[in-house]
Amino acid sequence: MTPATSAATEASTPRAVGKSTSSAGKIGVLLVNLGTPDGTSFVPMWRYLREFLSDQRVIELSKLRWYPILYGIVLMTRPKSSGANYELIWNRERNESPLLTFTRAQQEKLAEALADLPGVTVDYAMRYGNPSTASVVERLVAQGCERLLAFPLYPQYSATTSATATDQLFRALMKIRHVPALRTVPPYYDEPVYIEALASSIEKHLAQLDFEPEVVLASYHGIPVSYSQKGDPYRSHCLETSRLLRERLGWSEDRLMTTFQSRFGRDEWLQPYTDATVAGLPKKGVKRIAVINPGFSVDCIETLDEIGREVCEEFLEAGGEKFSHIPCLNDSPEGMAVLETLVRRELKGWV
């Protein structure tokens, strides 16, 4: 692995690693993350939330039912409250969200790690917000990329995340006359390199604490139960990640628990809920916990604020004594090993 560089390294143009010796042209590796608002004030938050919550992969209600709620209630109130939460975690040095900072760092380090592969260019894009998927695809094609490996940065597959990322990619390609050959990295919820990275991150973090957690929660972003009932494999992927992680650590189900966070609206979502679980643990005598978010490739509003602040406060108010949030893999050596391993595997036959 290439030695780690700072997550705050200044981003520049995507890095071409080596010179292409193939008649097939260059290869683009595109990291795709969820997205981020351009700022924390009302207008950029409104713009970001409108794009996100208008996605019918995310909200499966008909537009006739959903849009009056979205435009009449949600987009009138949520931009202000969400913006206030983003303010708490905002990267003020770069005036951007941590998700953007970490995703860029992943792109930079992956480009360095793949420097031995001829004609490979690494870039990153967002499903919602900027840099948009369409703009980055257009740039890669303009640079001569005739083959494209798309990497949705979601370990566990869901139509609300992985599928909508590829939807947006396909929409971008529909506007291009000379469409590159395309591959996508599959979900990696059970990949040994990913499980090892998670386990190593837990072990290193716990070794630095001044207390030993009685319980560690693996908290995943939730989806409505109805989505699972329609065939979304997300829940089973999350449970398998937890099972494999538990097996690797040698822990019991009581020691590593699986919960789901970030529910929205009145429908039933995947359970057990993270907030309800955390609030109930002190009543069972559990006073020291840690939380990890295996479903997020980088830290973001749902991990840094929802878990690191809101869930922490709920636990302490319920009688808990010690709380710690275990960072996502981000651009750590363990996290970059996951990305590099999977990209090298999926590029076989092209390089």
N, C-alpha and C positions, 0 to 999 in steps of 0.2 A: 504494500500500500504506500502511496505517496504520503510524506509527512503532512500532518494536518496544518491547515492555515486558518487564520482567524475568520469566524463567521461574518465579521464586519468588513472583510476585504472588499475593496471597491469593485463593483461589477463593471464589466466592459462588454465588448461584443463577444458572442459565443466563440469558443475556442476550437479551431480545427486542429486535430492532433495527428501530425504526420502528413505526408503527401500521398495522395491516392495513386495507386498503381493499377487500379481496376478500370476496365473500359466501361464498367457499369456506372461510373460516377461516384460521388461522395455518399456517405451514409450519415443521416441525421439521427441522433438519439434525443428524444423529446421527453423530458420529465414534466408530468402534468399534475398540478396540485389543485385543491378546491378553489381557492381564490381569496381575495382580500379587498376591502375598500381602499380607495386612494387617500382617504383622510377620515377623521373622526367627527367632522361637523355634519350637519343635517343633510346637505345635498349629496356628498359622496356616499354617505351611509344609505340614503334613500335609493340612490342609483344602484348600489351593490345589492341591497336587499330586494329591490324590484327584480333584478336579473335572477338572483338566486331563487326567490320564492315564486317566480313565474314559471320555473322549470317544472314541467308536468311529470318528470321522473321523481322530483322531490315532493311535490304536492299533487296527488293523483285525482283530486276533485276536478270536475268539469269547470271550465273557465266561467260558465254561467253562474255556478255556485261560489267559486273561489274568488273571482276578481272583485266582486263587491266587498268582500271581507278584506281582501288584500289592499285595495285602494281606499276603501272607506274607513278601515280601522287600523290594520297592521302598519301600513306605510305612513300613517299619520302619527303614530306613537312610538313604534319600535326604533326608528332611526336615532331618536334622541337617547333612549335608554341604552341601546347597543353602542352608540358612539361614546357614551360615558364609560362603559365597560372597556371599550378599546383604548380609551385614554389611559386607563390604569396600566396597560401592558405595552403601550406604543413605544416603538424604537425611536426616540426623539433625535438621536444623533443622525439617523438617516431619514427620519420622517416617514416611517413605514411600519407595517405590522411585523411582528416576529415571524409569522409564517412566510412572508416574502423574504426576509433576511435569511432564514434558514434554508429555504428552497434554493435561493441563489447560491448560497454556500455549497449546497449539495452539487449543483451544476458545475461550479468551479472545480471542486475537488474531484468529481467524477471525470471531468475533462483531463485533469492531470493524471489520474489513475489509468486512463485509457490512452495515454500518450504513445504507447507502443503500437497502437492499431492504426494502420494507414487510412487516411481519408475520412476519419470519423469526427463529426462535429456534435458537440453536446449543447443543448439549449434547454430552456424551461418555459412553461406557460401556465396560465391559470384558466380554469373552467369559467369562473366568474371574475370579472374585473380585469386588471392589467398585470403583466402583459397578456393580451388575449391570445387564445389558441390560434385564431385565424391569422393574426399578425406574425406570429412566430413561425407558423407553417409556411407562410408566404416568404418569409426571410430565408428559411432553410432551403426552399426550392430555388430561390434566387441565387443562393450560394452554390447551386449545383448538386444538391442532394437528390439522388434518384431512388434512394431507399430510405425508409423511415421506420425507426423502432420507437413506438410510443410506450411510455411507462407511466400509467396511472398510479400515483403514489398512495395506494390504498391496499394494505395487506389482505384484508378480508373483502371479498366481492359483495357489492350491493348495487342494485339498479340505481339507487339514489346517488351513488358516487362513481364507481367504475364505469357503469354504462353511460351515465350522462357525460362523462369525460370523453368517451369514444364517440358518442353522438355528436358532440361539438367538433371533434376532430374530423369526422366524416362530413359535416356541414362545410367545414373549411376546405376540404379537398374537392367538394362539389363545385367550387368556384375556380378551380385550377384546371387548365387544359391538359398539361403534362403531369398527370398524377403519379407520384412516386410509389414504388412497391411498398407494401405496408405490413408491419408486424406489431403486435402488442404484447407486452409482458403480462403473463397471467397473474392472478392473485397469488400471494406468497405466504398465506396464513400458516402453512405447515412446513415451510422450507426450513431445513436444519440450520442454515446460516442465520435465518431470522430468529428462530427460537433461541439459538445460542447467544445472539446479540442481546435479546431481551433479558435472558437469564444473567448474562454478564453485567448488564446495566443495573439490574436489581442488586446483585451481589456487591458491586462497587459502591452503589449509593448507600445501601444499608450499612456497609463497613465504615462509612463516614459519619453516621448518625451517633448522637450521644444517648440513644435509646434503642431498644429492640422492639419493632412492631409485633404485636400479638397477631395481627391480621394484615395481609396485603390485599387490596382490592385491585382487580384488573377491570377497569371501567372503560367500556366501549360506548361509542355514540349509538344511541338507540334508533330504531325505525318503528313505525306502526306495526302492530301485530298482524294487521290485514295484509301488509306487504309480504310478510313471511308466509302467510296462508296462501298467497297467490303464487308462491314458488321461489321467492328470493332466498338464496342460500346463506345470507349474511349471519343469521343466528348460529347456524351449525358451524360456520367458519370460525366465529368468535369462540364458541365452546371448544372447538378443536385446538385453537391456539392456546387457550387456558389449560386444556388437558396436557398438551405437550410441554408447556412451560412448567406446569406442576410436576410432571414426570422428570423433567430435566433438573429441577431444583430439589426433588425429593420431598415435596411438601404435600400435605393433605388438602382436601377440599375446604376444610375449615381454616387452613392457613392462607390459601390463595383463593379468594372468592371472585366470581364473575358477576358484574353488575352492568347496567346500561344507564346512560345519562342523556341529557339534552332533549328531553321530550318537549313537544310543542303541540298546542291545541288540546282538544278534549278526548280524542281517541285513545284507546289503550295502546301503549307501546310495550316493547320488549321489557320483561321483568327478570330479576328484581331491579328496582330503580336504585341508582347510586345514592341519591339524596336520602331516600327513605331508609335504606340500609345503614348508611352512616349515622343517621339520627337514632337508630335503634340499637346500635352496637354498645354504647355505654350502659344501657339498661341490662345488657347481658354480661356486663363486667369487663368489656373490652375497652381499654382506655388509651391504647397506643396503636395507631395504624399508619400505613403508607398506602398511596394510590399510584398506580401506573396506568398509562393509556396505550395499550398495545395496538389500537386501531388507528392511531395517528402517526404519520411518519415524521412530523415535526411539531413542535409546540406552537400553540395557536390560542385563540380566544377560549375555546372549549377546555383546554388543559390548564393554561396559565391563570385564567380568571375564574372559570366555572369550578374547576377542581382546586386550584391553588388558593383561591380566595373564598368563594361561596361555600363549597363543600367543607373546606377547612373550618369556616365559621360555624356551619351547622353542626359539625362534630364537636367542637369545643363548647358550644352553647348547650349541647345535649349532655354534657358531662365528660366528654373526652379530655385527655390531658396532653397527648403528644400526637402531632400530625406531620406527615411529610409527603410532598409530591415528588415522585420519581420522574425526572425529565424524559421526554421522548428521545428516540435515537438521534434525531436531528442530523448534524454533520459530524458526529463523533466517529472515531475509528471503527467502532462496531457497526454503526449505522451505514457508513460508507462501504464497509465490507459487504453488507447485504446488497446494496445497489450495484456495486461492481460485479459481484458474483452473478447476479441475475442477468445483468446486461451482457456480460461476456458470454454467458450460456445462450442467450437468445440471439446473439449476433453470429453464432456459428453457422458456417455455410455462406455468410456474407463477407467475413473477414478471415 
